[in-house]
Amino acid sequence: MDFVLSTKSYPREAGLLARRARIMGDLDLVVSLYERTAASQIRAAMPGSYSTELSTILNGFGLTDRKVDIAHWILCRSPGRGRET
């Protein structure tokens, strides 16, 4: 998980701490960090659908033309919890 803290971050949005991506051979790993834990709040932060949101994220990192597997992790924490996720 060290790369989550030390790689390029996608632009921040309200309630979204950061997005990070890492290419690892035949796998692209994308991590979204949300400062909210309620599923309804996380869904509300994704305009349209999850697929639309994932497409936007991949485009933001330039990962759309790669023919590899993609893993998307969503890490959530309660507001004001510092680095505890």
N, C-alpha and C positions, 0 to 999 in steps of 0.2 A: 504493500500500500504506500510505500515511500514515494512512488511516482505521482500519486495523487497530489502530494504537496509540492512537488518539484518540477512539474511539467507545465507547458503552455495552458493557460486558462481561457476558456471561452468567455465572452463578455458576460458580466453578472447582470442578473435581473432581480427584482424584488422577491425575497424569499428563497432565492437560489444562490447558494454560496459560490459555486463555481462548477465548471465542467472541465474535464481533462480527458485527453486521449493519448493512447500509446499504441504504436504499431509494433507487434511482436511476431515477426515472421508471417505466418498465414492467419494471424488473428489480430483484429483491431479491437482494442479494449477502450471503451468510453465509460467514464464515471461521472454521474451527476450528483452533486451534493446539495441537498435541500435543508433549509432551516425551518422545517415543519415536519410533523409526523402523521397528521391526519390524512388518510387516503383521499378524502374529498378535497382537501386543500392542495394536495399534490396534483390530482386530476385537474383542478381549476387552473393550475399553473401551466398546464399543457394545452394550449389552444388547439381546437380541432380534435385530434385523437393522438394516441400514443405514437402511431405510425407516422403521422405528420410531424410530431415533435422529434422523433428519432431521425427522420429525413432532414429536418432543419439542423439538428446537431451534427449529423454526418457531413452535410454541406458546409457548415461552419468550419469544420476541421479539414475539408478537402478530401474526405474519405469515400466519396460516392462512386468513383470509377474503379475502385479496387475489387478484385474478384477473390475475396477472402471471407472467412467467418467473422462475425461481429458479436461481441459481448457488450451489453450495456448494463452497468450496475447503477442502481439508484440508492444512495446512502442518505439517510434522514437523521436529523437530530432535533431536539426541542430547542426553541429559540433561547439564546443566552447561555448555552451550555459550553461555551468556549470550544476547545478542540475535541471534546468528547462527542463521538458519533455513534 
